[in-house]
Amino acid sequence: MARNPGLRIVLSAVLAGAVAHTARDPTAATQPRAALSYTAGLRGHVAGLARRATVVDGARATGSDILQLDAGDLSPPSTPEGQPGDQRRPALMLAAAARMGIDVVTPGETDLVAGPERFAALARSAHVTVVATNLLGHNGKRPFLAHHLVPLGARSVGVFGLIEGWNLRTTDPVAAAREAVVALKAKGASLIVGLFHLAGGQARATEILAAVSGVNVVVLGHASTEGAPRIAGVAGQTSIVEAGDATSAAGVLDVVWPGTGTPGPPPHHVTPLAASVPEQLGVGLLLQLDAAPILPQRKVPGAQKAPAFETWDYASNDACVLCHAPAFEQWKTTDHAHALATLIRKKRNHDAACLGCHSVGFLQPGGTRSLETATTFFANVGCESCHGPGVGHVRSVDKKKGTARKVPETVCLGCHTADQTLGPFEYAKAVKEILGPGHGAPSSK
């Protein structure tokens, strides 16, 4: 939550990156920072995903424009018999990618074990954009986009993907890359990024880049999953980055638009995804639901008996109103106070994946795992959704302890995620809609 020192670590790392970019390019002081956040080789491992989402949210909260890319192998590796691993995991990884706001993915060999068409169907269901410029499906047609143009601030970045090896049906990667670069530049791309998932690794990527001009950055898939993210090398004018152990550290490469800055690789930053970095609520909910079942509802016929009790760190709005009546009255005028009603109207109030952001503390540390308890005692986006669990605050003699008065933008972004928000989340506008006299503004009395 806001009082977690990990948040200060995240924001410090982001600000350090902004300072480094300013030192490189004098014009950067008046421009929003643009950066590439990249992953590869996750192979079904979810550790660190929710913390990575917080790191990116923290960067966005400082005004940075972030492009998120993945160079393949989201899915677990196949079994010894050559069959897909945990078949639920690719869908979970794609759902997490959508919630994190990953802009473009290129598939790796673990993603394609069940066939390109299967992964394409899962990606469409999750609304994740996948590019594979030279990959063909069983019918001889491309199952994915050849390339994709992504807005980044006032400019656009063109992204294409290559995959080669593993007896996949592919076309010549050099010819495909050349066609992609020409097409993306014709569409107005200011920067070209290649997602290269190649059995030959960095050596093969360097060979391809020697024959293809105009690629500014390559994110290397099928590379080492050990060590920290890094700039693995430079081929001509192309920086090659490698995600390393993407579950324990986040790599971010600053964007230096062609024609600005100085020659050489752009600044690169690594943020450890330590336990001190708070988990983003939205991604964390997906992982919580996958890891353990919720408690059954007693009213459902045939349901098992729920545990006799839970212990909560959340006190509920009923406790907050005892001392904060003006704030409570103002809160009742906001959309947050009717969050559960929106689910009821859509008949989604028993959907655990939705309830976590339409109630207080559901599936969070110190919160309930019961749908019935959440909808009965912790309904709606209440005080503690933003200010943190309140039991310690209620019990403390020193009322300056236990909750956070100021709420950073990263808390809001935990629910206003890329897959749940129509268009960019505008923090300044959103804050005006939930504050008022008695709650963040002087009382009218």
C-alpha positions in Angstrom: 0.0 0.0 0.0 1.0 3.6 0.0 2.9 3.3 3.3 5.1 0.5 1.9 8.8 1.7 1.6 9.0 -0.4 -1.6 7.0 2.3 -3.4 9.7 4.8 -2.6 12.3 2.4 -4.0 10.3 2.1 -7.3 9.8 5.8 -7.7 13.4 6.5 -6.9 14.5 4.1 -9.6 12.2 5.7 -12.1 13.4 9.2 -11.2 17.0 8.0 -11.5 16.2 6.8 -15.0 14.7 10.2 -15.9 17.8 12.0 -14.6 20.1 9.7 -16.6 18.1 10.4 -19.8 18.2 14.2 -19.1 22.0 14.1 -18.8 22.2 12.3 -22.1 19.8 14.6 -24.1 19.5 18.2 -23.1 16.1 18.4 -24.7 14.8 15.7 -22.5 14.2 18.1 -19.6 11.2 19.4 -21.4 10.0 16.1 -22.9 8.2 13.2 -21.3 10.5 10.3 -20.8 9.8 7.4 -23.2 11.1 3.9 -22.3 10.9 0.2 -23.3 10.0 -2.3 -20.6 10.7 -5.8 -21.8 10.3 -9.5 -20.8 11.2 -12.9 -22.3 11.5 -16.4 -21.1 8.9 -16.3 -18.3 7.9 -19.9 -19.1 4.8 -19.8 -17.0 6.5 -18.4 -13.9 4.3 -15.7 -12.3 6.7 -14.6 -9.5 7.4 -10.9 -9.8 4.7 -10.2 -12.4 2.6 -8.1 -10.0 5.6 -6.2 -8.7 6.7 -5.6 -12.3 3.3 -4.0 -12.9 3.9 -1.7 -10.0 7.3 -0.7 -11.4 5.7 0.2 -14.7 2.8 2.0 -13.0 5.3 4.0 -11.0 7.0 5.1 -14.2 3.7 6.1 -15.7 2.9 8.1 -12.6 6.0 10.2 -13.0 4.9 11.1 -16.6 6.9 8.5 -18.5 5.6 6.9 -21.7 6.2 3.2 -21.4 6.1 0.6 -24.2 5.9 -3.0 -22.9 7.2 -5.9 -25.0 7.6 -9.6 -24.6 9.9 -11.7 -26.8 8.3 -15.1 -26.2 8.1 -18.2 -24.1 5.3 -16.9 -21.9 4.0 -20.5 -21.6 5.5 -23.4 -19.6 7.8 -25.8 -21.5 6.3 -29.0 -22.9 6.3 -32.3 -21.1 8.9 -35.0 -22.0 6.3 -36.5 -24.3 6.2 -33.2 -26.3 2.8 -32.2 -25.1 2.0 -28.8 -23.7 2.6 -28.3 -20.0 0.0 -26.8 -17.7 -2.6 -26.0 -20.3 -4.3 -23.4 -18.1 -1.0 -21.4 -17.7 -0.8 -19.9 -21.2 -4.2 -18.3 -20.7 -3.2 -17.0 -17.3 0.0 -15.6 -18.6 -1.8 -13.8 -21.5 -4.4 -12.5 -19.1 -1.7 -11.1 -16.9 0.0 -9.6 -19.9 -3.2 -7.8 -20.9 -3.7 -6.5 -17.3 -0.1 -5.3 -17.2 -0.6 -3.5 -20.4 2.0 -5.4 -22.5 1.6 -3.9 -25.9 3.1 -6.5 -28.2 4.2 -10.2 -27.8 6.1 -12.5 -30.1 5.6 -16.2 -29.5 8.4 -18.6 -28.5 8.6 -22.3 -29.0 6.9 -23.1 -25.7 3.9 -20.9 -26.8 3.6 -22.9 -30.0 3.7 -26.5 -28.7 -0.1 -26.8 -29.2 0.1 -25.1 -32.5 0.2 -21.4 -33.6 -3.6 -21.4 -34.1 -4.2 -22.4 -30.5 -2.0 -19.6 -29.1 -3.5 -17.2 -31.5 -7.0 -18.0 -30.2 -5.9 -17.6 -26.6 -4.3 -14.2 -27.4 -7.4 -13.0 -29.2 -9.5 -14.0 -26.2 -7.1 -12.0 -23.9 -7.0 -9.1 -26.3 -3.2 -9.4 -26.5 -1.5 -8.3 -29.7 0.9 -10.9 -31.1 3.3 -10.3 -34.0 5.3 -13.0 -35.9 6.5 -11.6 -39.2 7.8 -14.8 -40.7 5.8 -17.5 -39.0 3.2 -19.6 -41.0 0.4 -21.7 -39.6 -0.6 -25.2 -40.7 -2.7 -23.7 -43.5 0.3 -21.7 -44.9 -1.0 -18.4 -43.8 0.2 -16.0 -41.0 -1.6 -16.8 -37.7 -0.4 -13.5 -36.3 0.1 -9.9 -37.4 3.3 -9.3 -39.4 4.0 -6.1 -37.5 2.3 -3.5 -35.4 2.6 0.3 -34.8 2.2 1.5 -31.2 1.8 5.2 -30.2 4.4 6.3 -27.6 3.8 9.8 -26.5 3.7 12.1 -29.6 5.5 9.5 -31.8 5.1 5.9 -32.8 7.2 2.7 -32.4 7.0 0.0 -35.0 7.3 -3.6 -33.7 7.9 -6.8 -35.7 8.8 -10.3 -34.5 11.0 -13.1 -35.9 11.1 -16.8 -34.9 13.3 -19.4 -36.3 14.0 -23.1 -35.4 12.1 -25.9 -33.6 10.8 -27.3 -37.0 8.4 -24.4 -37.2 7.1 -23.4 -40.6 8.7 -20.0 -41.4 9.8 -17.8 -44.2 13.2 -16.2 -44.7 13.7 -14.0 -41.6 16.0 -11.5 -43.4 13.4 -10.8 -46.2 10.6 -10.7 -43.7 12.5 -8.2 -41.5 13.3 -6.0 -44.4 9.6 -5.9 -45.5 8.5 -5.1 -41.9 11.0 -2.2 -41.5 9.9 -0.7 -44.8 6.2 -1.1 -44.0 6.5 0.4 -40.5 8.5 3.4 -41.6 5.9 4.0 -44.3 3.3 4.1 -41.5 5.3 6.7 -39.7 7.3 4.7 -37.1 10.0 6.9 -35.5 11.7 3.9 -33.9 11.8 0.2 -35.0 12.0 -2.6 -32.5 12.5 -6.3 -33.4 11.4 -9.1 -31.1 13.8 -11.9 -32.1 13.1 -15.5 -30.8 15.8 -17.5 -32.6 17.3 -20.9 -31.9 20.6 -19.4 -32.9 20.4 -16.8 -30.2 22.4 -13.6 -30.3 24.8 -14.8 -32.9 21.9 -15.5 -35.3 20.4 -12.1 -34.5 23.6 -10.4 -35.3 23.7 -12.2 -38.7 20.2 -11.0 -39.5 20.9 -7.4 -38.4 24.0 -7.3 -40.7 21.6 -7.8 -43.6 18.8 -5.6 -42.4 19.1 -1.8 -41.7 16.8 0.4 -39.8 16.2 -1.6 -36.7 17.0 0.4 -33.5 16.4 -2.1 -30.8 16.2 -5.9 -30.6 14.7 -7.7 -27.6 16.2 -11.2 -27.6 14.0 -14.2 -26.7 15.3 -17.7 -26.1 18.3 -16.3 -24.3 19.7 -16.9 -20.8 17.1 -16.7 -18.0 19.8 -16.1 -15.5 21.3 -12.8 -14.3 19.9 -9.3 -14.5 18.4 -7.7 -17.6 21.1 -6.2 -19.7 22.2 -4.7 -23.0 23.8 -7.9 -24.4 25.5 -6.2 -27.4 25.4 -3.7 -30.2 25.1 -4.7 -33.9 25.8 -1.7 -36.0 23.2 0.9 -34.8 21.1 -1.7 -33.1 21.1 -2.3 -29.3 20.3 -5.9 -28.3 18.7 -6.3 -24.9 18.3 -9.6 -23.0 15.7 -10.0 -20.2 17.7 -12.4 -18.0 15.7 -13.5 -15.0 12.7 -11.4 -15.7 10.9 -12.7 -12.6 13.3 -11.1 -10.2 14.3 -7.8 -12.0 12.8 -5.4 -14.5 14.8 -4.1 -17.3 13.9 -0.7 -18.8 15.7 0.8 -21.9 15.3 4.6 -22.4 14.1 5.6 -25.9 16.5 8.0 -27.6 14.7 8.9 -30.8 16.9 8.8 -34.0 18.5 12.1 -34.6 18.6 13.1 -30.9 21.1 12.4 -28.2 24.6 11.0 -28.7 25.9 7.9 -30.4 26.0 4.6 -28.5 23.5 2.5 -26.5 20.7 4.4 -24.8 20.6 4.4 -20.9 19.5 1.1 -19.4 18.0 0.6 -15.9 17.4 -2.4 -13.8 14.9 -2.5 -10.9 15.0 -5.5 -8.6 11.5 -7.0 -8.0 12.2 -7.5 -4.3 9.5 -8.3 -1.7 9.7 -4.6 -0.7 8.1 -3.6 -4.0 4.3 -3.8 -3.5 2.3 -6.0 -5.8 -0.1 -4.4 -8.2 -3.7 -5.2 -7.1 -5.0 -6.1 -10.6 -2.3 -8.6 -11.5 -2.1 -9.9 -8.0 -5.8 -10.8 -8.1 -5.3 -13.0 -11.1 -2.5 -14.8 -9.5 -4.3 -15.2 -6.2 -7.3 -16.8 -7.9 -5.0 -19.2 -9.8 -3.1 -20.1 -6.7 -5.9 -20.9 -4.2 -9.7 -21.3 -4.2 -12.0 -18.7 -2.7 -14.1 -19.7 0.3 -17.5 -21.2 -0.6 -20.8 -19.4 0.0 -22.9 -21.0 2.7 -26.1 -20.2 0.8 -25.1 -22.2 -2.2 -26.7 -25.7 -2.1 -24.1 -28.4 -1.7 -21.3 -26.0 -0.7 -18.8 -27.1 1.9 -19.0 -25.5 5.2 -16.9 -22.3 5.4 -14.2 -22.0 8.1 -15.5 -20.8 11.4 -13.6 -17.5 11.2 -11.1 -15.3 9.4 -8.9 -12.6 10.9 -9.0 -9.3 8.9 -6.7 -6.3 8.9 -9.6 -4.4 7.2 -12.1 -2.6 9.5 -14.8 -1.8 6.9 -16.4 1.6 6.2 -18.7 1.1 9.2 -15.6 1.6 11.4 -14.2 4.5 9.4 -17.5 6.5 9.6 -17.3 6.6 13.4 -14.6 9.2 13.2 -14.8 10.4 9.6 -18.5 11.2 9.0 -17.9 14.1 6.6 -15.6 12.1 4.4 -18.0 9.2 4.5 -21.0 11.4 3.4 -18.9 12.8 0.6 -17.7 9.3 -0.5 -21.4 8.2 -0.8 -21.8 10.7 -3.7 -19.0 9.1 -5.8 -19.0 6.2 -8.2 -16.8 4.3 -5.8 -19.7 4.0 -3.4 -21.7 2.1 -6.0 -19.0 -0.1 -7.4 -20.8 -3.3 -6.4 -24.0 -2.2 -7.9 -22.3 -2.0 -11.3 -21.4 -5.7 -11.0 -24.9 -6.6 -9.9 -26.4 -4.9 -12.9 -24.1 -7.0 -15.1 -24.7 -10.2 -13.0 -21.0 -10.3 -12.2 -21.2 -9.8 -8.4 -20.2 -13.4 -7.8 -17.3 -13.2 -10.2 -14.2 -13.3 -8.0 -12.0 -11.9 -10.8 -14.1 -8.7 -10.7 -15.0 -8.5 -7.0 -11.4 -7.7 -6.0 -11.7 -4.2 -7.4 -15.3 -3.6 -6.5 -14.9 -4.4 -2.8 -12.4 -3.8 0.0 -9.5 -6.1 0.6 -10.9 -9.2 -1.2 -8.0 -11.7 -1.6 -5.5 -9.2 -0.2 -3.2 -9.9 2.7 -5.4 -9.4 5.8 -8.6 -9.4 3.7 -11.3 -12.0 3.2 -11.3 -14.9 0.7 -15.1 -15.2 1.0 -17.4 -13.9 -1.7 -20.2 -13.7 0.9 -18.2 -11.7 3.4 -16.8 -9.4 0.7 -20.3 -8.5 -0.6 -21.9 -8.3 2.9 -19.3 -6.4 5.0 -16.7 -5.0 2.5 -18.8 -4.0 -0.5 -17.8 -1.2 -2.8 -14.5 0.7 -3.2 -14.3 2.0 0.3 -11.9 4.0 2.4 -9.4 1.2 2.9 -9.3 0.4 -0.8 -7.2 3.6 -1.2 -5.9 4.4 2.3 -4.9 0.8 3.4 -6.1 -1.7 6.0 -7.6 0.2 9.0 -7.7 -2.2 11.9 -4.3 -1.0 13.1 -5.4 2.6 12.8 -8.6 2.0 14.7 -6.8 0.3 17.6 -3.8 2.7 17.7 -3.8 5.6 20.2 -1.7 7.5 17.7 -4.1 8.1 14.9 -1.3 9.1 12.5 -0.4 5.5 12.3 -2.0 2.6 10.5 -3.3 4.1 7.2 -2.0 6.5 4.6 -3.5 9.9 4.2 -1.9 10.5 0.8 -2.7 8.0 -2.0 -0.2 7.7 -4.8 -1.4 7.2 -8.4 0.0 3.6 -8.4 -2.8 2.6 -6.0 -5.4 3.8 -8.5 -3.6 2.1 -11.3 -3.9 -1.2 -9.5 -7.6 -1.4 -10.5 -7.7 1.0 -13.4 -5.6 -1.4 -15.5 -5.0 -1.4 -19.2 -7.5 -4.3 -19.7 -10.3 -2.6 -17.6 -10.0 1.1 -18.6 -11.3 2.6 -21.8 -8.4 4.7 -23.0 -5.6 6.0 -20.8 -6.4 6.5 -17.1 -6.3 10.2 -16.4 -5.3 10.5 -12.7 -5.8 14.2 -12.3 -9.3 14.0 -13.8 -10.2 10.9 -11.8 -9.1 12.4 -8.5 -11.4 15.4 -9.0 -14.3 13.0 -9.3 -13.8 11.3 -5.9 -12.7 14.3 -3.8 -14.9 17.0 -2.3 -15.8 18.9 0.9 -14.9 16.8 3.9 -12.8 14.4 1.8 -9.7 16.0 0.4 -11.3 19.4 0.1 -12.2 22.1 2.6 -15.6 21.7 4.2 -18.3 24.1 2.9 -19.2 25.0 6.5 
